[in-house]
């Protein structure tokens, strides 16, 4: 199954296209699509230039990212992998 994902223009948050062509930040609300329906949803997302940027199709399974790029999509969903912890340097030790 496929879903359309993008980043919301107002805050950069990862969003997903729902079955009624609205955007949600909850991947569980993403429309699960196949074939021509997935292509049509992507086209709809690409036309929504006032709401999102960079729409594309991802593989989903059970309401979560799947397939070869699942790790990348999980990182997009949860945020940066760089933490706020300080790295000890010679000067700060």
NORCOR-V235699 format. One line per field, one symbol per residue. ss: DSSP state (H for helix, E for strand, C for the rest). Layout:
# NORCOR-V235699
ss: ???
This chain:
# NORCOR-V235699
ss: CEEEEEEECCCCCEEEECCCCCEECCHHHCCCECHHHHHHHHHHHHHCCCCEEEEEEEEEECCEECCCCHHHHHHHHHCCCCCCCCCCCCCCC
